Amino acid sequence: MMSSLMVAGFAAAAPLIALGTERWPGLAPCALCLWQRWPYWVAAALAVAAAFLPERWRVWALRAAGLAVLVSGAIAVLHVGVEQGWWPSPLPACQAPPVAAGASVDDLLRSLNPAPNKPCDEATYLIPGLPLSMAAMNLIYAAGLAAFAFSRAARRG
């Protein structure tokens, strides 16, 4: 039970810390940044549920939580590739809006997103001098947390 709650706490910590970086240093998230947060909430919910399930089901819920964290890691791999210019982002929110020939300034303003967003190919660095973007740090964190969740499941929750 305690292992499940630890996984839940670590899973919830990732998006909460990301949200904190928006508030305190004022780092703006891009669309891929926001996508990376959702699997952590799923993992946290699964891990909390695992804490109250019978042991047989707890193992499966912890494995599912580990897989959810790996989904965030996979999105982080995609995001790091976009940041490095290895491939374009598949999300339309990451792309600049198309401009029609002869469009007026009013047309251009209407084509913009209602809330300002950051381009997905512009890396955000939390720690000056550390060459790891937030997406790269998420990838490392997701790999470690998934390994932790799977190891807890292997020890029977």
C-alpha positions as CSV (number, residue, x, y, z in Angstrom):
1,M,0.0,0.0,0.0
2,M,2.8,2.5,0.9
3,S,4.6,1.8,-2.4
4,S,1.4,2.6,-4.3
5,L,1.0,5.9,-2.5
6,M,4.7,6.7,-3.1
7,V,4.2,6.1,-6.9
8,A,1.0,8.3,-6.7
9,G,2.9,11.1,-5.0
10,F,5.8,11.0,-7.4
11,A,3.4,10.9,-10.3
12,A,1.4,13.9,-9.1
13,A,4.5,15.8,-8.3
14,A,5.6,16.0,-11.9
15,P,2.7,18.1,-13.3
16,L,2.5,20.1,-10.1
17,I,6.1,21.1,-10.4
18,A,5.6,21.9,-14.0
19,L,2.6,24.1,-13.0
20,G,4.8,25.7,-10.4
21,T,7.4,26.7,-13.0
22,E,4.6,28.5,-14.8
23,R,3.7,30.5,-11.7
24,W,7.1,31.2,-10.2
25,P,9.7,31.7,-12.9
26,G,7.0,32.3,-15.4
27,L,7.9,29.6,-17.9
28,A,5.3,29.4,-20.6
29,P,4.3,25.8,-21.6
30,C,3.7,24.7,-25.2
31,A,1.1,22.3,-26.4
32,L,3.4,19.3,-26.1
33,C,4.4,20.4,-22.5
34,L,0.7,20.3,-21.6
35,W,0.2,16.9,-23.2
36,Q,3.1,15.4,-21.2
37,R,1.2,16.2,-17.9
38,W,-2.0,14.1,-18.5
39,P,-0.4,10.7,-18.2
40,Y,1.0,11.6,-14.8
41,W,-2.5,12.3,-13.5
42,V,-3.7,8.9,-14.9
43,A,-0.7,7.2,-13.2
44,A,-1.4,9.0,-9.9
45,A,-5.1,7.9,-10.0
46,L,-4.1,4.3,-10.9
47,A,-1.5,4.2,-8.1
48,V,-4.0,5.6,-5.5
49,A,-6.5,2.9,-6.6
50,A,-3.8,0.3,-6.3
51,A,-3.4,1.2,-2.7
52,F,-6.9,0.0,-1.9
53,L,-7.0,-3.0,-4.2
54,P,-6.3,-6.6,-3.2
55,E,-2.7,-7.6,-3.8
56,R,-3.3,-9.4,-7.0
57,W,-5.0,-6.3,-8.6
58,R,-2.6,-3.9,-7.0
59,V,0.3,-5.4,-9.0
60,W,-1.6,-4.8,-12.3
61,A,-2.7,-1.3,-11.2
62,L,0.9,-0.4,-10.5
63,R,2.1,-1.8,-13.8
64,A,-0.7,0.3,-15.5
65,A,0.6,3.4,-13.6
66,G,4.1,2.6,-14.8
67,L,2.8,2.4,-18.4
68,A,1.0,5.7,-18.1
69,V,4.2,7.3,-16.9
70,L,6.0,5.8,-20.0
71,V,3.4,7.5,-22.2
72,S,4.5,10.8,-20.8
73,G,8.1,9.7,-21.5
74,A,7.2,8.9,-25.1
75,I,5.6,12.3,-25.5
76,A,8.8,13.8,-24.0
77,V,10.8,11.9,-26.7
78,L,8.6,13.4,-29.4
79,H,9.0,16.8,-27.8
80,V,12.8,16.6,-27.5
81,G,12.9,15.6,-31.2
82,V,10.8,18.7,-32.1
83,E,13.0,20.9,-30.0
84,Q,16.1,19.5,-31.7
85,G,14.6,19.9,-35.1
86,W,14.7,16.2,-35.9
87,W,11.0,16.2,-36.9
88,P,8.0,18.6,-36.9
89,S,5.4,18.6,-34.2
90,P,2.2,16.7,-35.1
91,L,0.1,19.0,-33.1
92,P,-1.6,21.9,-34.9
93,A,-1.2,24.1,-31.8
94,C,2.5,23.9,-32.3
95,Q,2.4,25.3,-35.8
96,A,2.2,28.9,-36.8
97,P,-1.3,29.7,-38.3
98,P,-1.3,29.8,-42.1
99,V,-1.4,33.2,-43.6
100,A,-3.6,33.7,-46.7
101,A,-2.3,36.0,-49.4
102,G,-3.9,39.4,-49.0
103,A,-5.0,38.8,-45.4
104,S,-5.6,42.0,-43.4
105,V,-4.2,42.7,-40.0
106,D,-7.6,41.9,-38.5
107,D,-7.6,38.5,-40.3
108,L,-4.2,37.8,-38.9
109,L,-5.2,38.7,-35.3
110,R,-8.3,36.5,-35.6
111,S,-6.2,33.5,-36.7
112,L,-4.1,33.7,-33.5
113,N,-4.8,31.5,-30.5
114,P,-6.9,33.2,-27.8
115,A,-4.2,32.6,-25.2
116,P,-0.5,33.1,-25.9
117,N,1.4,29.9,-26.3
118,K,5.0,29.0,-26.8
119,P,6.2,27.2,-30.0
120,C,6.9,23.6,-29.3
121,D,10.3,23.8,-31.1
122,E,11.6,26.4,-28.6
123,A,13.2,24.5,-25.7
124,T,12.6,25.8,-22.2
125,Y,15.5,25.5,-19.7
126,L,14.7,25.5,-16.0
127,I,18.3,25.6,-14.7
128,P,20.6,28.1,-16.4
129,G,23.8,26.4,-17.8
130,L,22.3,22.9,-17.7
131,P,21.8,21.7,-21.2
132,L,18.6,19.8,-20.4
133,S,15.3,21.2,-21.5
134,M,12.2,20.7,-19.5
135,A,11.1,18.0,-21.9
136,A,14.4,16.2,-21.6
137,M,14.2,16.4,-17.8
138,N,10.7,15.0,-18.0
139,L,12.0,12.1,-20.1
140,I,14.6,11.3,-17.4
141,Y,12.0,11.6,-14.6
142,A,9.5,9.5,-16.5
143,A,12.0,6.7,-17.1
144,G,13.0,6.7,-13.4
145,L,9.4,6.8,-12.1
146,A,8.3,4.0,-14.5
147,A,11.2,1.9,-13.3
148,F,10.2,2.6,-9.7
149,A,6.6,1.7,-10.4
150,F,7.5,-1.6,-12.1
151,S,9.9,-2.5,-9.3
152,R,7.2,-1.9,-6.7
153,A,4.8,-4.1,-8.8
154,A,7.5,-6.8,-9.0
155,R,7.7,-6.7,-5.2
156,R,3.9,-7.3,-5.0
157,G,2.9,-3.6,-4.5
